[in-house]
Amino acid sequence: MLFRSALVFVLLAMLTPSASPALQRFRGLLPSSGQIPYDGHFVLARLYYPFYPGWSYDFPEMEDNMGKILRSLTLIRPHPDGGNIFRMDDPELLKFPVAYLSEPGYWYPSESEVIGLRNFIQKGGFLWVDDFHFPNEWQVFEDAMMRVLPHARIERLKLSHPIFHQFFEIQSLELKYPGALGEQGLIGEFYGIHEENDPKRRLMVIIDYNMDIGDYMEWSAVGFYPVDPTNEAFKFAVNYLIYGLSH
């Protein structure tokens, strides 16, 4: 694991900002335009919701930098054009195994979006929820999530959970929120929803609360945040994706 940690450090130093095709294709456009077609490469499905731009934060740099790490350290082969953006009720979403929801503290899904996301999860899709904090944002997220999975139980995960040991051996869940809030003491909390609320079954949803792993990855190419927590954020992300693709 020390070897992998050193590799992440080196690779982060090598990441350079790029004007990816995804940037040109998606910025300012609706998610129905210019999607990367399913072709067997890994593509992260970023979830769109209306009325607030938080769904798009960290895009596409997060996906670009994450793809470079995946290609360098794992056998996962991400699509070179980055990620896709989907409405939650788009049936094309079902072709992609892992979906990412940013800033769910401003997420008020319609009934068709609720049904679409429920279908995605129940058919085996893995949902990664990231980038929110404060109790009011949690309440908005929880209200929406309970509409998607009415009988779900959201439980705080322990370090012993398999998702933290898929590829990297996460040593601690004490990861600071990026930037000033982290310096003031805001520490991430990690929650999950298991299939049939049974911790021995598949984890369907991973929830980063008081945390913004996407922000760490977005700025990794320019050293905006310290290297150590940025490295840890990448370890969490890689573990999430490998878990989602293998369960």
Protein Blocks (a to p, Z undefined) as FASTA:
>chain_A
ZZmmmmmmmmmmmpccdddfklmmmgopafkgopacdehiacddddddehiaklmgoiak
lmmmmmmmmmmmmmbdcdfklpadddfklmklmmpmbdcdehkllcccdfklmmmmmmmm
mnopacddehiehjklmmmmmmmmmmmmmmbccddddfklmklmmmbccfbfcdcdehjl
lmnopacddddddehhiakbccfbdcdehiafklmmmmmmnomacfklmmmmmmmmmmmm
mmmmmZZ
